Amino acid sequence: MQTDKFISRHNGPRDHEIDEMLKVVGVSSLDELIDQTVPTNIRLKKPLNLPEPMSEYEFLNHIRKVSSKNKFYKSFIGMGYYGTATPSVILRNILENPSWYTSYTPYQAEISQGRLEALLNFQTMVIELTGLPIANASLLDEATAAAEAMIMMFNQRSRTAVKEGHNVLFVDQDIFPQTLDVIKTRSAPLGIEVVTGCYSEYEFKGKEFGVIVQYPSGKGNIRDYSAFAAKAHEAGALVTAVADILSLALITPPGEWGADIAAGSTQRFGIPMGFGGPHAAYFACKDEYKRNMPGRIIGVSVDRHGNKALRMALQTREQHIKRERATSNICTAQALLATMAGMYAVYHGPKGIKRIASYVHSIAVLVAEELDKLGYKQNVKNIFDTLEVELPSGVTVEDIRKNALTHQINLNYKSNGTIGISFDETTSINDINNLLSVFAESTGKQFNKITEIKEVNSIPEGLQRKSPFLTDKVFNSFHSETEMMRYIKKLERRDIALNHSMISLGSCTMKLNPATTMFPLSWPEWNGLHPFVPSDQAEGYLQVIREMEQYLAEITGLHSVTLQPNSGAAGEYTGLMVIRQYHISRGEGHRNVVLIPSSAHGTNPASSAMAGMKVVVVKCDDKGNIDVDDLKAKAEQHRENLSAFMVTYPSTHGVFESKIKEMIDIVHQNGGLVYMDGANMNAQVGLTSPGEIGADVCHLNLHKTFAIPHGGGGPGVGPIAVAEHLTPFLPSHPVVKTGGDKAISAVAAAPYGSASIVVISYAYILMLGAEGLTQATKMAILNANYLAARLKDHYKILYTGETGRVAHEMILDCHHFKLTYGVDTSDVGRRMMDYGYHAPTVSFPVHESLMVEPTESESKQELDRFVEMMIAIKQELEDIKNGKADKADNLIANAPHTATEAAADEWNHPYTRQQAAFPLPWVAQNKFWPFVSKIDAGYGDRNLVCTCAPIEEYM
Ligand SMILES: *Cc1c(COP(=O)(O)O)cnc(C)c1O
């Protein structure tokens, strides 16, 4: 007898159903199907070497033990990461709620109105706090957001500035080291020269395109940058403020003193530190730059009936259209964390946020006074929440460190011998007294115990914020827990997530996000740690990280792994930078050509451009496979400058191309390295691997293949695995040592990226083990081939391998729909909403197509319902063609149908309400009502509005 195995919960089909499915597919065993699908010459020779699988119960016991190795000390470290009290109503109803954490990026806007509103709240909050008119719906972290600001300022240069080679970025020296490091990483391949110094002494030389200052500064002082901003503008440079979001409740917002861009982290708005992430970064700018803004903007538009409706504006899919000319490679961002931060503002409202800001400021002022009495001098004037203290003679840093550790306190010990102390909303009177006793003991003096925190404001009049913020109704309505809970529920009901039905998005791998894997996220031993704590306080984390690096190296067949990148696209960038550094180290820094197949995901060319590479497109044949002759010709043509070949495998068309090894040899023979986009790893795990196939680097999307939930558009983890010769180049970090001995500089703010959610993938791997992971891959392939077999008489399946099999996903050809039926592919996607389904991937990688990826987690019943829907929709299409349905006024063109519409007194369509809303018998069992009908995207783009205000009337 065995205890309950997790694999039997993770995979959808039951054993007896597998036999039925194999029959439909036309094979006698699962292994026969796999043999027909995965080319023999790339199959793994032996099983993965991973620990024996644990049951869910065993894993929870295990992770509890590992948790106890993390020491949860009081952090006063600051440096961009602060204690915060996540409101329980948000923790329970959003972070721990699959309706929120399992949803996808809101491309299908009509069934995403809830999270779109939540993200619109986030944008509005950012706009109001920064005093700038446009904001996006989150970036990856503060450091990468600052780097995005640099790139945006660079791209904003006038023609003359470009001609004259204006390439200098001035960065004030009082900026967090991780931010500066990431800025430097990003600047190098673009030919940007980063100059650091003191802003007040800086003389502009005429070559500057931009300046970046931190506000309040890294030391902690609030400065008046207005004169400096004016000077920068006069010199033709744009101004970015990296600003602490909480401080903006009390100090003049950047938009009011002349900044063109503001960027930073919203971590302290209720998002636990999590040993570095995930957290949402914000990005706001002046109106004239909106079309060059990185990331996604949520905008307001109207639906078919003229009701207000939200959708992603402008940049949606922009990488897929603009490719290497895209403004950034941001795809997965930090949607779930942005949702939470926005909700934190909704829950606290303007008064609450101001009270929290005032509380931390008052503590800082109070502690500064007490420390002064003990002989510790304040180095900074005009503080917000951070002190920099000098030690009196006779007191050493080591004295303080020793005392602090005894009191379980972490401080920021700076290289100049001073000590940084930051306060946050979780700092209690008790914490303050503990802190003071550390400093008092070191001098042998007594201190007066603090008994109350009086509100003070020591910020000079001229630096104080005068303008109101968070004035919108949404920030002033839900301040009781009941109201807040219901507001969250109200939004939740407008969205389809994985707890409603299958989300068959090709390339996105929307598999089960197992509940057990999510538990540790809510425990303080995991979410309470600052990323820069001494390593002996993070032994649990470091164990998970080290083990994960090993497991992922084993799974990819490569040598070493970094977990630093915060998304797949960030992984692509990291991998390309590592390749670039490898060539440079061999005296071949001129190698800058990257070959990318025309079918590649848009982030591939966008990341290449960011890494300073020149993209050369490789053709695909009419079967969707890479044209090997064209690859060979281009590799040879560029052999002197060939840097890399980026390839997705199995291909973005969902096929295991049999000539993959040949392609890799061609690239290697011409001096290039091979970068494998691991987004499709779900079809490889345990059967083959990038290393086995011959790749030098690959990234993994832990938020696809390894069960981290998609969160409505993030968080993500995009580790890269590299072969031995690239190991020395893995990224370093300026605060916590990571990477190899010839490391590139940091690619993210935190040393191990979004460390807290790595625990999810760790759980997933440990509960499945080698056999379970392989079984999951096989089941993903079976589920896809079962769908293909059942759909093939109704839809044209565009690409299959030489044996007629698909891998883990397939493309349904819809290019003739417009001509034959008068509807678009996206209309078909919207009709699925009436049946309670989220559309598959629309028009990627092939125009006018649907890419379907069921994943291993979907049961046969669910696949069968999906098939029934697809067949029924096909009939609805045929009815348009054969005249049974109206050419214009039909079920598909008018989809989706809302409850208001279906229940209205008037009904003027030639089809029935039943056909519109309950087209198949089972739909009524689990009816989802889209909150709005078809959205007019063009209207919203022409009249770009990206704050809450205009939707008030429909709330
Ligand atoms: C999802 C995906 C990416 C981008 O990954 P993100 O984590 O969203 O940045 C890149 N390539 C392919 C093929 C993908 O499917």
The ligand as a Tripos MOL2 file, in Angstrom:
@<TRIPOS>MOLECULE
LIG
   15    15     1     0     0
SMALL
NO_CHARGES

@<TRIPOS>ATOM
      1 C1          5.7300   33.3050  -22.0950 C.3       1 LIG1
      2 C2          6.7780   33.2870  -23.1270 C.ar      1 LIG1
      3 C3          7.8850   34.1530  -23.0540 C.ar      1 LIG1
      4 C4          7.9850   35.2940  -22.0730 C.3       1 LIG1
      5 O1          7.9740   34.9420  -20.7430 O.3       1 LIG1
      6 P1          7.5090   35.9850  -19.6380 P.3       1 LIG1
      7 O2          7.7170   35.2690  -18.3810 O.co2     1 LIG1
      8 O3          6.1020   36.3230  -19.9040 O.co2     1 LIG1
      9 O4          8.3790   37.1850  -19.7530 O.co2     1 LIG1
     10 C5          8.8840   34.0010  -23.9950 C.ar      1 LIG1
     11 N1          8.7930   33.0790  -24.9700 N.ar      1 LIG1
     12 C6          7.7180   32.2560  -25.0980 C.ar      1 LIG1
     13 C7          7.6580   31.2580  -26.2150 C.3       1 LIG1
     14 C8          6.6670   32.3400  -24.1800 C.ar      1 LIG1
     15 O5          5.5980   31.5550  -24.3060 O.3       1 LIG1
@<TRIPOS>BOND
     1     1     2 1
     2     2     3 ar
     3     2    14 ar
     4     3     4 1
     5     3    10 ar
     6     4     5 1
     7     5     6 1
     8     6     7 2
     9     6     8 1
    10     6     9 1
    11    10    11 ar
    12    11    12 ar
    13    12    13 1
    14    12    14 ar
    15    14    15 1
@<TRIPOS>SUBSTRUCTURE
     1 LIG1         1 GROUP 0 **** ****
